[in-house]
Amino acid sequence: MNVLLTGSTGMVGMNIINNPSFKKLNILSPSRSELDLLEPKSLKAFFKKNEIDFVIHAAGLVGGIQANIESPYSYLVDNSQIGMNLINVCLDFNIKNLLNMGSSCMYPKNFSQPLHESDLLQGPLEPTNEGYALAKIMVAKLCEYITNNSDYFEYKTVIPCNLYGAYDNFSYETSHMIPAVIRKIHDAKIHHSNIVEIWGDGNVRREFMSARDLSNFIYYALENFINMPQNINVGLGFDYSINEYYRIIGKELGFKGEFIHNLDKPIGMKQKLLNIESLELFGWKHSINLEDGIQESYKFFLDYYAN
């Protein structure tokens, strides 16, 4: 099977490429110079040149709360155009199967927990990442319209909980919560600081799954794609508070200091716990616990980011 993987240099893409199960497939993982998803001409040229049986769409502009607040236009426009361009060329070239990567931020803010797939578009979105969420919703709905109006095309969306792991982004400006915490605690240790700041009161709850676990799910989904629901949550079924994440990461990194709260910082949604009933019926479950996942992430950080 020839599988086109977009976003191959991102965290999800790299975990797919380095997952031993995917070695059985022929993975096409073009660089941006080979395939510019914002340019329809580039997409058409690539699809003409290559035989493609299956598409995994994991590309996109991603970032943490601060990055989304500062650049909502880019997060909306770029992610919308990337998704539309790819889906349209897949239709033009009669690509039967496409697995689209969504995000738990697609769900309404402060909605009843846990969040079920049927909750999409049932309420207002979290303002701090609204642009990104709108783009993800639009692409997921395109996939749904295509599948529902065809006896041939199967374009489906995976909605993962928050992710972390090897190949994550540890930038202070654009990283998500877990890599940001790993870097803050590491830097505190290096500079002999006994204090690490937590944004908000730390009571916000988040569900984080290892990106390696997600890559295992994606391979399982490829093998069972006909039985996969149109939209499917992929998560743990439980979450932790931000304070708990800081304590667990601090313990795994050997931090002996204290945490203080900055109540002036944005915190995002109060909770984003996914309902995983459909995932359980589909026959898949995560296998990597938080402590092991943190150690894996920290090793990657030390190998590629730490000075």
C-alpha positions in Angstrom: 0.0 0.0 0.0 1.3 3.5 -1.0 0.4 5.9 1.9 0.8 9.6 1.5 1.5 11.2 4.9 1.2 14.9 5.2 2.9 16.7 8.1 5.6 14.1 8.2 8.1 16.4 10.0 5.6 17.1 12.8 5.2 15.2 16.1 2.4 12.9 14.8 4.1 12.4 11.4 7.5 11.6 12.9 5.9 9.1 15.3 4.2 7.4 12.4 7.3 7.2 10.3 9.3 5.8 13.2 6.6 3.3 14.2 7.9 -0.2 13.3 4.4 -1.3 12.1 4.4 1.3 9.3 7.6 -0.2 7.9 5.3 -2.7 6.2 3.9 0.1 4.1 5.3 2.4 1.5 5.1 5.8 3.2 5.4 8.8 1.0 6.5 11.7 3.2 7.4 14.6 1.0 9.0 17.8 2.3 7.4 21.1 1.8 9.7 21.8 -1.2 8.3 18.6 -2.8 4.7 19.2 -1.8 3.3 22.6 -0.8 -0.2 21.9 0.6 -1.1 25.6 0.2 -0.6 25.4 -3.5 -3.1 23.3 -5.6 -0.7 23.1 -8.5 2.0 21.5 -6.3 -0.6 19.0 -5.0 -1.8 18.1 -8.5 1.8 17.6 -9.8 2.6 15.4 -6.8 -0.5 13.2 -7.3 0.2 12.9 -11.0 3.7 11.7 -10.3 3.0 9.2 -7.5 0.6 6.3 -7.1 -1.3 6.8 -3.9 -3.7 4.3 -2.2 -4.3 6.0 1.1 -3.9 9.5 2.6 -3.1 10.3 6.2 -3.6 14.1 6.7 -1.5 15.2 9.8 -0.2 18.5 8.5 -1.1 21.8 9.9 -0.1 25.0 11.7 -0.2 24.1 15.4 0.8 25.8 18.7 -0.1 26.4 22.3 -2.5 29.0 23.8 -0.2 32.0 23.4 0.5 31.3 19.7 -3.2 30.8 19.0 -4.1 34.1 20.7 -1.5 36.0 18.7 -2.2 34.5 15.3 -5.9 33.4 14.9 -6.0 34.5 11.3 -3.1 32.2 10.3 -4.4 29.3 12.3 -7.8 29.6 10.6 -6.7 30.4 7.0 -3.7 28.1 6.7 -5.3 25.1 8.2 -8.5 25.6 6.2 -6.7 26.0 2.9 -4.4 23.0 3.5 -7.4 20.8 4.3 -9.5 22.0 1.4 -6.7 21.8 -1.1 -5.8 18.2 -0.1 -9.3 16.9 -0.1 -10.1 18.4 -3.5 -7.1 16.9 -5.1 -7.9 13.5 -3.5 -11.4 13.7 -5.1 -9.9 14.7 -8.4 -7.6 11.7 -8.4 -10.2 9.3 -7.1 -8.4 8.5 -3.8 -10.8 6.2 -1.9 -9.5 6.5 1.7 -8.4 9.5 3.7 -7.8 9.7 7.4 -8.0 13.3 8.7 -6.5 14.4 12.0 -8.8 16.6 14.0 -8.4 18.0 17.5 -10.3 18.0 20.8 -10.4 21.8 20.6 -13.2 21.3 18.0 -15.6 20.7 20.8 -17.6 23.5 22.5 -16.1 25.2 25.6 -17.2 24.3 29.1 -19.5 21.6 27.7 -20.8 18.6 29.5 -18.0 16.1 30.1 -16.8 13.7 28.7 -17.1 15.1 25.2 -18.9 12.9 22.7 -18.5 13.0 18.9 -22.1 14.2 18.6 -21.3 17.3 20.7 -19.5 18.9 17.7 -21.1 22.3 16.8 -23.4 22.2 19.8 -22.0 25.3 21.4 -19.5 28.2 21.2 -15.8 27.4 21.0 -13.0 28.3 23.3 -11.9 31.8 22.2 -8.2 31.3 22.8 -8.0 28.7 19.9 -11.2 29.5 17.9 -9.4 30.0 14.6 -7.7 26.6 14.7 -10.8 24.9 15.9 -13.0 26.4 13.1 -10.5 25.2 10.5 -10.5 21.7 12.0 -14.3 21.5 12.1 -14.6 22.7 8.5 -12.2 19.9 7.2 -14.0 17.3 9.4 -17.3 18.3 8.0 -16.0 18.2 4.4 -14.9 14.6 5.0 -18.3 13.8 6.5 -20.2 15.3 3.5 -18.1 13.4 1.1 -18.5 10.0 2.8 -22.2 10.5 3.4 -22.9 11.3 -0.2 -20.8 8.6 -1.8 -20.8 4.8 -2.1 -17.1 4.9 -2.8 -15.1 7.5 -0.8 -14.3 6.9 2.8 -13.0 10.2 4.3 -12.9 10.0 8.1 -11.7 12.1 11.0 -9.7 11.1 14.1 -10.2 13.4 17.1 -7.3 12.9 19.5 -7.0 14.3 22.9 -3.9 16.5 23.6 -0.7 14.9 22.6 2.9 14.9 23.8 6.0 12.8 23.2 9.1 12.4 21.1 9.4 14.9 18.2 7.3 17.5 20.2 7.9 21.2 20.0 9.6 22.6 23.1 9.7 26.2 22.0 8.8 28.7 24.7 6.7 30.7 22.2 4.6 28.0 20.5 4.7 24.7 22.5 1.8 22.9 24.2 1.5 22.4 27.9 3.6 19.2 28.6 6.7 20.2 26.5 6.5 23.7 28.0 6.4 22.3 31.5 9.3 19.9 30.7 11.4 22.8 29.4 10.5 25.1 32.3 11.4 22.5 35.0 14.6 21.5 33.2 15.7 25.1 32.8 14.9 25.7 36.5 17.1 22.8 37.5 19.9 24.0 35.2 19.8 27.5 36.6 19.4 26.3 40.2 16.0 28.0 40.6 13.6 26.6 43.2 10.5 28.2 41.7 8.5 27.3 38.6 5.4 29.2 37.5 2.1 27.6 36.6 -0.4 29.6 34.4 -3.7 30.1 36.3 -4.6 28.3 39.5 -3.7 24.9 38.0 -7.2 23.4 38.5 -7.9 23.2 34.7 -7.9 19.6 33.6 -6.4 18.1 30.5 -6.2 14.6 28.9 -2.8 14.0 27.3 -1.9 10.9 25.4 1.5 9.8 24.0 1.9 10.6 20.3 3.4 7.1 19.9 0.1 5.7 21.2 -1.7 7.7 18.6 0.6 6.3 15.8 -0.3 2.8 17.1 -4.0 3.7 16.8 -3.5 5.1 13.2 -2.0 1.8 12.1 -4.9 -0.1 13.7 -7.3 2.3 11.9 -5.7 1.7 8.5 -6.2 -2.1 9.0 -9.8 -1.7 10.0 -10.8 1.5 8.2 -14.1 0.2 6.8 -15.3 -0.3 10.4 -14.0 3.0 11.8 -16.8 5.5 12.7 -17.0 8.7 10.6 -15.6 10.7 13.6 -13.8 9.0 16.5 -12.4 10.3 19.7 -9.0 8.8 20.5 -7.9 9.3 24.1 -7.4 7.8 27.6 -10.8 8.2 29.1 -9.4 10.1 32.1 -7.5 13.3 32.8 -5.3 15.2 35.3 -5.3 18.7 36.6 -2.5 21.1 35.5 -1.2 21.0 39.1 -1.0 17.2 38.9 0.9 17.4 35.6 3.4 19.8 37.1 3.9 17.5 40.1 4.3 14.3 38.0 6.7 16.0 35.6 8.6 17.6 38.4 9.0 14.2 40.1 10.1 12.5 36.9 12.7 15.2 36.2 13.9 15.3 39.8 12.8 18.8 40.6 12.9 19.6 44.3 11.6 23.2 44.2 8.1 24.7 44.5 5.4 25.8 42.1 3.7 29.2 42.1 0.5 30.3 40.3 0.3 33.3 37.9 -3.5 34.1 37.9 -3.1 36.7 35.2 -2.2 34.1 32.5 -4.8 32.5 30.1 -5.9 29.0 30.9 -8.1 27.9 28.0 -11.0 25.5 28.5 -11.7 24.2 32.0 -11.8 20.6 30.9 -11.5 18.6 27.6 -12.1 15.0 28.5 -13.1 12.8 25.6 -15.8 10.1 25.6 -14.1 7.0 24.3 -17.1 4.6 24.0 -16.8 4.5 20.2 -13.0 3.9 20.6 -13.7 1.0 22.9 -16.3 -0.5 20.5 -13.7 -0.1 17.7 -11.4 -2.3 19.7 -8.4 -0.1 20.6 -6.9 1.1 23.8 -3.8 3.1 24.7 -0.8 1.3 26.3 1.7 4.0 27.4 1.3 5.5 30.9 2.1 9.1 31.7 5.3 8.5 33.7 6.9 6.4 30.9 5.7 8.9 28.3 7.3 11.8 30.2 10.6 10.0 30.4 10.4 9.4 26.6 9.7 13.0 26.0 12.4 14.2 28.3 15.0 11.9 26.6 14.0 13.4 23.3 14.4 17.0 24.8 17.8 16.2 26.2 19.0 14.7 22.9 17.7 17.5 20.6 17.0 20.6 22.6 19.0 20.9 25.7 22.3 22.7 25.5 
